[in-house]
Amino acid sequence: MPPPATNPLENALAWFASAPARWRSDAEAVAEWVWVVLQGDFAENPTTAQTITGGLISMIPLVDQLSDLRDLVANVRALREDENDPWRWVALVLTLLGLIPSVGSILKAGLKVVVAGARREVLRIGKLGYQGRNKVLGAALWTATAPAVEDSIERLGLLFSSAPMRRVLSSHRIDEVYHFLASELRALASVLDVDRLRSAYNEGMKVLVPILEGVRRWRPAIGSPAGDLLESLHWLRDRLEGGLGPALEPIRYWLECLARRLEVEGDMQYRAMVNARNDHRAVSTRPPVSRVLALVRRGSGAVIHAANPPHPSLLKPPRIPPGHFDIGPAAEDPMTGVYATFSRRVVADVLSPGTRLVRVVDYQSGDNGVFWMLESEFKALNSKDSWRSRFAVWHHWNGNGEYVVYEVPPGDGLRVWRGPAASQELIDLDKQAVVDSGGKKVLLSGGGEQIAVFPADLDPAFMSKRGKTGWGYANEVVDDLPAPIGVPELVNNWYQGKKK
């Protein structure tokens, strides 16, 4: 067998390979093979096959321990290089999550996929720029790992859609696997403490120490490095108390964010992974323009008739401050021309962490859209008509009925544009402004404090579950639309693209 490869990816994948053909009769070959396995660092950019294979192997007792121990070895070596780097302690905790005996096999399979990417990013950041800092905050941890988590969630989809995993989920009667994982993660976070993590480390040592001692006996040529690793394992065990404690808060925070992100993913799936798609479609709550015209003829509390809009649109885009996003005619989609939806003034602002925004949606709308309002504005609304009037939202743009709340996460705040919503004219099928018999324009007034957000700046981990506005969906009499039957349950709808 060749010596351990210097390429980290090759090392990491060595454990997938078959053991030497002579291993049953040659203890030296066994020791050499196990040693190569344990040298594996965290694999970079695993392929689809590796993701599925790794996830399935993690569900096999004893076999999965070898991959966990490989990762533990990498953590021990990183901490031996710099035990004062808090990010390396966080990476160790991420590894120990998979060694906790009470963690179920399905959760462990999911954790292995998500944690692998997050842990690589944590170690990379620690090595590049965070040495010497004595604290890691939960918000910083989530921000640093969020891109890796997004990539990992794509791999989770591959794992859960594989035939073997579908059979496992079916046997456990798990229809909504993402919601199941979210619930399990929250349960894990609630009981996570230093004692539990220390026990997980000790369980890993119970398996790893005899393996390394066997390597020393059976393969004298690598006995010295194996002995060094044994010494490092005991060295780290004596330092667990001081290192694990500060890592608990950011890890709990990270697990809660991950749980919420998985819930959003589960809502977007909107079907059981193990069953067939249901193609039933609920009645739309957005009437076509022709029905809005009929509604206007009957009279509507939100509609006004005026020669000129009370809140005229801005004619010129604002100056873009450094670091802010554009909303002018040349801005990238979906921010192109958003300035014209404001009236008289629009101000660039950065909302502080903890600020709560509300977006009124129908069941077809995306959660991560452009247009929002402060929660205080939403609470001041008392009807569907008041919302349509103050924020100038026509019936065929948004059927209403539901809302989401976004809380600005800890960190640098959220870049926005804010100002009064411009009045909106009703435009017919011929792209002409609708006027009444007296020649006046048919308008929604506007004037409410509107907030425009760049959708890519939103993090699904800080988006609430959907709630009902209390204003109902469509109404046969008022909206000239059949009352919706079979409107879906409240589920999040997170567009991967940028939608208005």
C-alpha positions as CSV (number, residue, x, y, z in Angstrom):
1,M,0.0,0.0,0.0
2,P,1.4,3.4,-0.9
3,P,2.3,5.9,1.9
4,P,-0.4,8.4,2.9
5,A,-1.1,10.8,0.0
6,T,-0.2,14.5,0.5
7,N,-3.4,15.6,-1.2
8,P,-6.0,16.3,1.5
9,L,-8.9,15.2,-0.8
10,E,-7.1,11.9,-1.5
11,N,-6.5,11.4,2.2
12,A,-10.1,12.2,3.0
13,L,-11.5,9.7,0.5
14,A,-9.1,6.9,1.4
15,W,-11.6,5.5,3.8
16,F,-14.0,4.8,1.0
17,A,-11.4,2.5,-0.6
18,S,-11.3,-1.2,0.0
19,A,-8.8,-2.5,2.5
20,P,-5.7,-4.3,1.1
21,A,-6.5,-7.8,-0.2
22,R,-4.1,-9.3,2.3
23,W,-5.5,-7.5,5.3
24,R,-7.2,-10.5,6.9
25,S,-3.9,-12.3,7.3
26,D,-1.5,-9.4,7.4
27,A,-1.7,-7.2,10.5
28,E,0.8,-4.8,9.0
29,A,-1.5,-4.2,6.1
30,V,-4.4,-3.6,8.4
31,A,-2.4,-1.0,10.4
32,E,-1.2,0.8,7.3
33,W,-4.8,1.0,5.9
34,V,-6.3,2.3,9.1
35,W,-3.5,4.8,9.4
36,V,-4.2,6.2,5.9
37,V,-7.9,6.4,6.8
38,L,-7.1,8.4,10.0
39,Q,-4.9,10.9,8.1
40,G,-7.9,12.1,6.1
41,D,-8.6,15.8,6.5
42,F,-12.1,17.3,5.7
43,A,-12.9,16.6,2.0
44,E,-13.2,19.6,-0.2
45,N,-16.3,19.8,-2.5
46,P,-17.5,16.2,-2.3
47,T,-19.1,14.8,-5.4
48,T,-22.7,13.7,-5.5
49,A,-21.7,10.0,-5.1
50,Q,-19.5,10.9,-2.1
51,T,-22.3,12.9,-0.5
52,I,-24.8,10.1,-0.8
53,T,-22.3,7.4,0.1
54,G,-21.0,9.3,3.1
55,G,-24.5,10.0,4.3
56,L,-25.6,6.4,4.1
57,I,-22.4,5.1,5.7
58,S,-22.9,7.5,8.6
59,M,-26.1,5.5,9.4
60,I,-24.2,2.2,9.8
61,P,-23.1,1.5,13.4
62,L,-19.3,1.2,13.9
63,V,-18.6,1.9,10.2
64,D,-19.6,5.5,10.6
65,Q,-17.2,5.8,13.6
66,L,-14.2,5.6,11.4
67,S,-15.2,8.7,9.5
68,D,-16.0,10.5,12.7
69,L,-12.6,9.5,14.1
70,R,-10.9,10.7,11.0
71,D,-12.5,14.1,11.5
72,L,-11.6,14.1,15.2
73,V,-8.0,13.5,14.3
74,A,-8.0,16.5,12.0
75,N,-9.5,18.7,14.8
76,V,-7.0,17.5,17.3
77,R,-4.1,18.4,15.0
78,A,-5.6,21.8,14.3
79,L,-5.9,22.6,18.0
80,R,-2.4,21.3,18.7
81,E,-1.2,23.9,16.2
82,D,-3.1,26.7,18.0
83,E,-5.2,25.9,21.0
84,N,-6.0,29.7,21.5
85,D,-7.9,29.9,18.3
86,P,-11.6,29.8,19.4
87,W,-12.7,28.9,15.8
88,R,-10.9,25.6,16.1
89,W,-12.7,24.8,19.2
90,V,-16.0,25.5,17.4
91,A,-14.9,23.1,14.7
92,L,-14.2,20.5,17.3
93,V,-17.7,20.9,18.7
94,L,-19.2,20.5,15.2
95,T,-17.3,17.1,15.0
96,L,-18.4,16.0,18.4
97,L,-22.0,16.5,17.5
98,G,-21.8,13.4,15.4
99,L,-20.2,11.4,18.2
100,I,-23.0,12.0,20.8
101,P,-24.5,8.6,21.3
102,S,-28.1,9.8,21.6
103,V,-28.0,11.4,18.1
104,G,-30.2,9.3,15.8
105,S,-29.0,7.8,12.6
106,I,-31.0,10.1,10.3
107,L,-30.0,13.2,12.1
108,K,-26.4,12.1,12.0
109,A,-26.6,11.5,8.3
110,G,-27.9,15.1,7.8
111,L,-25.4,16.6,10.2
112,K,-22.6,14.9,8.4
113,V,-23.4,16.6,5.2
114,V,-24.1,20.1,6.6
115,V,-21.4,20.1,9.3
116,A,-18.7,19.0,6.9
117,G,-19.0,22.2,4.8
118,A,-19.4,24.4,7.8
119,R,-16.5,22.9,9.7
120,R,-14.1,23.4,6.7
121,E,-15.1,27.1,6.5
122,V,-14.7,27.5,10.3
123,L,-11.1,26.1,10.1
124,R,-10.3,28.1,7.0
125,I,-11.4,31.4,8.7
126,G,-9.6,30.5,11.9
127,K,-6.4,29.8,10.1
128,L,-6.6,32.9,7.8
129,G,-7.7,35.7,10.0
130,Y,-9.0,35.0,13.5
131,Q,-6.0,33.7,15.4
132,G,-5.6,35.4,18.8
133,R,-9.3,36.3,19.2
134,N,-10.7,35.0,22.4
135,K,-14.4,34.8,21.5
136,V,-16.7,33.6,18.6
137,L,-20.2,35.1,18.5
138,G,-23.1,33.0,17.2
139,A,-24.0,35.6,14.6
140,A,-20.4,35.7,13.3
141,L,-20.4,31.9,13.1
142,W,-23.6,31.7,11.2
143,T,-22.6,34.5,8.8
144,A,-19.2,32.9,8.1
145,T,-20.8,29.5,7.4
146,A,-24.1,30.4,5.7
147,P,-22.7,30.0,2.2
148,A,-21.3,26.6,3.0
149,V,-24.6,25.7,4.6
150,E,-26.5,26.7,1.4
151,D,-24.2,24.4,-0.7
152,S,-24.6,21.6,1.8
153,I,-28.4,21.9,1.7
154,E,-28.2,21.2,-2.0
155,R,-26.3,18.0,-1.2
156,L,-28.8,17.1,1.5
157,G,-31.4,17.1,-1.3
158,L,-29.3,14.6,-3.2
159,L,-29.0,12.4,-0.2
160,F,-32.7,12.4,0.7
161,S,-33.7,11.8,-2.8
162,S,-31.5,8.8,-3.2
163,A,-33.3,5.4,-3.4
164,P,-31.7,3.9,-0.3
165,M,-32.5,7.0,1.8
166,R,-36.1,7.2,0.6
167,R,-36.5,3.6,1.8
168,V,-35.0,4.5,5.2
169,L,-37.3,7.5,5.6
170,S,-40.3,5.5,4.5
171,S,-39.5,2.8,7.1
172,H,-39.3,5.5,9.8
173,R,-42.6,7.1,8.6
174,I,-40.9,10.4,8.0
175,D,-42.7,12.4,5.4
176,E,-41.3,15.9,6.0
177,V,-37.6,15.1,6.5
178,Y,-36.4,18.8,6.7
179,H,-38.9,19.6,9.4
180,F,-37.9,16.4,11.2
181,L,-34.3,17.4,11.1
182,A,-35.2,20.9,12.4
183,S,-37.0,19.5,15.3
184,E,-34.2,17.1,16.2
185,L,-31.6,19.9,15.9
186,R,-33.5,22.1,18.4
187,A,-33.8,19.2,20.8
188,L,-30.1,18.6,20.5
189,A,-29.3,22.3,21.1
190,S,-31.5,22.3,24.2
191,V,-29.4,19.6,25.9
192,L,-26.0,20.5,24.6
193,D,-23.5,21.1,27.4
194,V,-19.8,20.6,28.2
195,D,-20.4,17.3,30.0
196,R,-22.2,15.9,26.9
197,L,-19.5,17.0,24.6
198,R,-16.8,15.7,26.9
199,S,-18.5,12.3,27.0
200,A,-18.6,12.3,23.2
201,Y,-14.9,13.0,23.1
202,N,-14.2,10.1,25.6
203,E,-16.4,7.8,23.5
204,G,-14.3,8.6,20.5
205,M,-11.1,8.0,22.4
206,K,-12.4,4.6,23.6
207,V,-12.4,3.5,19.9
208,L,-9.4,5.5,18.7
209,V,-6.8,4.7,21.4
210,P,-6.9,0.9,20.8
211,I,-6.7,1.4,17.1
212,L,-3.7,3.6,17.4
213,E,-2.0,1.2,19.8
214,G,-2.6,-1.6,17.4
215,V,-1.1,0.6,14.6
216,R,2.0,1.1,16.7
217,R,2.4,-2.7,17.3
218,W,1.6,-3.9,13.8
219,R,3.3,-1.2,11.8
220,P,6.5,-0.1,13.5
221,A,7.4,2.2,10.7
222,I,4.6,4.5,11.6
223,G,4.6,3.8,15.3
224,S,6.2,7.2,16.1
225,P,3.6,9.4,14.4
226,A,0.8,7.2,15.9
227,G,2.3,7.7,19.3
228,D,2.4,11.5,18.8
229,L,-1.3,11.4,17.9
230,L,-2.1,9.4,21.0
231,E,-0.2,11.9,23.1
232,S,-2.2,14.8,21.4
233,L,-5.5,13.1,22.2
234,H,-4.7,12.9,25.9
235,W,-3.3,16.5,25.8
236,L,-6.6,17.8,24.3
237,R,-8.7,15.9,26.8
238,D,-7.1,17.8,29.6
239,R,-8.1,21.1,28.0
240,L,-11.7,20.4,27.0
241,E,-13.3,22.2,29.9
242,G,-11.7,25.6,29.1
243,G,-12.1,25.2,25.3
244,L,-15.6,23.8,24.9
245,G,-17.4,26.2,27.3
246,P,-17.0,29.4,25.2
247,A,-17.9,27.4,22.0
248,L,-21.4,26.4,23.3
249,E,-23.3,29.7,22.8
250,P,-22.3,30.1,19.2
251,I,-23.0,26.5,18.4
252,R,-26.4,26.6,20.0
253,Y,-27.1,29.8,18.0
254,W,-25.8,28.1,14.8
255,L,-28.0,25.0,15.4
256,E,-31.1,27.2,15.8
257,C,-30.3,29.1,12.6
258,L,-29.8,25.8,10.8
259,A,-33.1,24.5,12.1
260,R,-35.0,27.5,10.8
261,R,-33.2,27.3,7.4
262,L,-34.2,23.6,7.1
263,E,-37.8,24.5,8.0
264,V,-37.8,27.0,5.1
265,E,-36.3,24.3,2.8
266,G,-39.0,21.9,3.9
267,D,-41.7,24.4,3.2
268,M,-40.3,25.0,-0.3
269,Q,-40.4,21.3,-1.0
270,Y,-44.1,21.2,-0.1
271,R,-44.3,17.5,-0.5
272,A,-43.1,14.3,1.2
273,M,-39.7,13.2,-0.2
274,V,-40.9,9.6,-0.2
275,N,-44.2,10.1,-2.0
276,A,-45.4,11.4,-5.4
277,R,-46.1,15.1,-6.1
278,N,-49.6,16.3,-5.7
279,D,-50.5,18.4,-8.7
280,H,-53.7,19.9,-7.2
281,R,-53.6,23.7,-7.4
282,A,-55.6,25.9,-5.1
283,V,-57.7,28.7,-6.7
284,S,-55.6,31.8,-7.3
285,T,-56.2,34.7,-5.0
286,R,-54.9,37.2,-7.6
287,P,-57.8,38.3,-9.9
288,P,-57.0,39.2,-13.6
289,V,-57.0,42.8,-14.6
290,S,-60.5,42.4,-16.2
291,R,-61.9,41.4,-12.8
292,V,-60.2,44.3,-11.1
293,L,-61.9,46.6,-13.6
294,A,-65.2,45.1,-12.6
295,L,-64.4,45.5,-9.0
296,V,-63.6,49.2,-9.5
297,R,-66.9,49.7,-11.3
298,R,-68.8,48.4,-8.3
299,G,-66.7,50.5,-5.9
300,S,-63.9,49.6,-3.6
301,G,-62.8,51.1,-0.3
302,A,-59.2,51.1,-1.4
303,V,-59.6,52.9,-4.8
304,I,-59.7,56.7,-5.2
305,H,-60.5,58.8,-8.3
306,A,-58.4,61.9,-8.8
307,A,-57.1,64.1,-11.6
308,N,-53.5,63.8,-10.1
309,P,-52.0,61.2,-7.8
310,P,-51.7,62.4,-4.2
311,H,-48.3,60.8,-4.0
312,P,-46.6,61.2,-7.4
313,S,-43.7,58.9,-8.3
314,L,-40.1,60.1,-8.2
315,L,-38.9,61.3,-11.5
316,K,-35.2,60.9,-10.9
317,P,-33.3,58.1,-9.2
318,P,-31.5,59.0,-6.0
319,R,-27.7,59.3,-5.6
320,I,-26.3,55.9,-4.5
321,P,-24.2,56.2,-1.3
322,P,-20.9,54.1,-1.2
323,G,-21.6,50.5,-0.3
324,H,-25.4,50.8,-1.0
325,F,-27.3,49.0,-3.8
326,D,-28.8,50.8,-6.8
327,I,-32.5,51.2,-7.5
328,G,-32.3,53.3,-10.6
329,P,-33.1,52.4,-14.2
330,A,-29.7,50.7,-14.7
331,A,-29.9,48.6,-11.4
332,E,-29.7,44.8,-11.6
333,D,-32.9,42.8,-11.4
334,P,-35.1,42.9,-9.4
335,M,-34.1,46.4,-8.2
336,T,-34.4,48.0,-11.7
337,G,-36.6,51.1,-11.5
338,V,-37.6,50.6,-7.9
339,Y,-37.0,54.3,-7.2
340,A,-40.2,55.1,-9.1
341,T,-42.3,53.2,-6.5
342,F,-41.4,55.9,-4.0
343,S,-43.0,59.4,-3.8
344,R,-41.2,62.7,-3.2
345,R,-38.2,61.3,-1.3
346,V,-36.3,58.1,-0.8
347,V,-33.5,57.7,1.7
348,A,-30.7,55.1,1.9
349,D,-30.6,53.6,5.3
350,V,-29.1,50.7,7.3
351,L,-31.5,49.0,9.7
352,S,-30.0,48.0,13.0
353,P,-30.0,44.4,14.2
354,G,-33.2,43.4,15.8
355,T,-35.4,45.6,13.5
356,R,-38.5,43.7,12.4
357,L,-39.9,44.0,8.9
358,V,-43.2,42.6,7.6
359,R,-44.1,41.6,4.1
360,V,-47.7,40.9,3.1
361,V,-48.0,38.0,0.7
362,D,-50.4,35.6,-0.9
363,Y,-49.7,31.9,-1.0
364,Q,-48.0,32.3,-4.5
365,S,-45.7,35.1,-3.4
366,G,-42.0,34.7,-2.5
367,D,-41.0,35.5,1.1
368,N,-37.7,37.2,0.0
369,G,-39.2,40.0,-2.1
370,V,-38.2,43.6,-2.5
371,F,-41.1,45.5,-0.7
372,W,-41.5,45.6,3.1
373,M,-42.8,47.7,5.9
374,L,-41.8,48.2,9.5
375,E,-43.7,45.9,11.9
376,S,-45.2,49.0,13.6
377,E,-46.7,50.0,10.2
378,F,-48.2,46.6,9.8
379,K,-49.8,46.6,13.2
380,A,-51.4,49.9,12.5
381,L,-53.3,48.5,9.5
382,N,-56.8,47.5,10.3
383,S,-58.1,46.0,7.0
384,K,-57.2,44.8,3.6
385,D,-58.4,48.0,2.1
386,S,-56.1,50.1,4.4
387,W,-53.1,48.0,3.3
388,R,-53.9,48.3,-0.4
389,S,-54.5,52.0,0.0
390,R,-51.5,53.0,2.1
391,F,-49.0,50.8,0.2
392,A,-50.7,51.0,-3.3
393,V,-50.9,47.3,-4.0
394,W,-53.3,46.3,-6.7
395,H,-55.4,43.1,-6.3
396,H,-53.8,41.5,-9.4
397,W,-50.3,42.0,-8.0
398,N,-50.8,40.5,-4.6
399,G,-53.8,38.5,-3.3
400,N,-52.8,39.0,0.4
401,G,-54.0,36.7,3.1
402,E,-50.5,35.9,4.7
403,Y,-47.5,37.7,6.0
404,V,-43.9,37.0,7.0
405,V,-41.6,38.8,9.5
406,Y,-37.9,39.3,8.9
407,E,-35.7,40.2,11.9
408,V,-32.5,41.9,11.0
409,P,-29.8,39.5,12.2
410,P,-26.8,40.5,14.4
411,G,-24.0,42.1,12.5
412,D,-23.6,45.2,10.4
413,G,-27.4,45.7,9.8
414,L,-29.5,45.6,6.7
415,R,-29.1,48.0,3.8
416,V,-32.5,49.4,2.6
417,W,-34.2,52.3,0.9
418,R,-37.2,53.9,2.6
419,G,-39.7,56.5,1.9
420,P,-43.5,57.1,1.1
421,A,-45.0,54.6,-1.3
422,A,-46.0,56.3,-4.6
423,S,-49.6,56.3,-5.8
424,Q,-50.4,53.6,-8.4
425,E,-52.7,54.0,-11.4
426,L,-54.8,51.1,-12.7
427,I,-53.5,50.0,-16.1
428,D,-55.8,48.0,-18.4
429,L,-55.0,45.1,-20.8
430,D,-54.0,47.6,-23.5
431,K,-51.4,49.2,-21.2
432,Q,-53.6,52.3,-20.9
433,A,-54.4,54.2,-17.7
434,V,-58.0,53.6,-16.6
435,V,-60.2,56.7,-16.1
436,D,-63.7,57.1,-14.8
437,S,-66.6,58.8,-16.7
438,G,-65.4,62.2,-15.5
439,G,-61.9,61.6,-16.8
440,K,-60.3,61.1,-13.5
441,K,-57.6,58.5,-12.9
442,V,-58.4,55.4,-10.9
443,L,-55.7,55.2,-8.2
444,L,-54.5,53.5,-5.1
445,S,-53.3,56.4,-2.9
446,G,-50.0,55.2,-1.4
447,G,-48.2,57.3,1.2
448,G,-47.3,54.5,3.7
449,E,-43.6,54.2,4.8
450,Q,-42.3,51.6,2.3
451,I,-39.0,49.8,2.6
452,A,-37.1,48.3,-0.3
453,V,-34.7,45.5,0.4
454,F,-32.2,43.7,-1.9
455,P,-33.5,40.1,-1.7
456,A,-30.0,38.6,-1.8
457,D,-29.2,40.4,1.5
458,L,-31.9,38.4,3.3
459,D,-31.0,35.2,5.3
460,P,-33.8,32.6,5.4
461,A,-32.6,31.6,8.9
462,F,-34.1,34.9,10.2
463,M,-37.4,34.7,8.4
464,S,-40.5,33.8,10.4
465,K,-43.0,31.2,9.6
466,R,-46.0,32.5,7.6
467,G,-49.0,33.9,9.5
468,K,-52.4,34.9,8.4
469,T,-53.2,38.6,8.1
470,G,-56.7,38.1,9.4
471,W,-58.1,39.9,6.3
472,G,-59.0,36.7,4.5
473,Y,-57.9,35.7,1.1
474,A,-60.1,36.6,-2.0
475,N,-63.7,37.3,-1.5
476,E,-66.4,36.5,-4.0
477,V,-68.4,39.7,-3.5
478,V,-65.6,42.2,-2.9
479,D,-62.9,40.8,-5.2
480,D,-65.1,39.3,-7.9
481,L,-63.2,36.1,-7.5
482,P,-64.3,32.6,-6.5
483,A,-63.6,32.0,-2.8
484,P,-60.4,29.9,-2.7
485,I,-61.0,26.3,-1.7
486,G,-58.0,24.3,-0.6
487,V,-55.6,27.2,0.0
488,P,-52.4,25.6,1.2
489,E,-51.2,25.4,4.7
490,L,-49.0,28.3,5.8
491,V,-45.6,27.4,4.2
492,N,-42.6,29.6,3.4
493,N,-41.8,30.2,-0.2
494,W,-38.1,31.2,-0.7
495,Y,-37.1,32.1,-4.2
496,Q,-33.5,31.1,-5.1
497,G,-33.6,33.8,-7.7
498,K,-34.2,37.5,-7.0
499,K,-38.0,38.3,-7.2
500,K,-40.0,41.4,-6.5
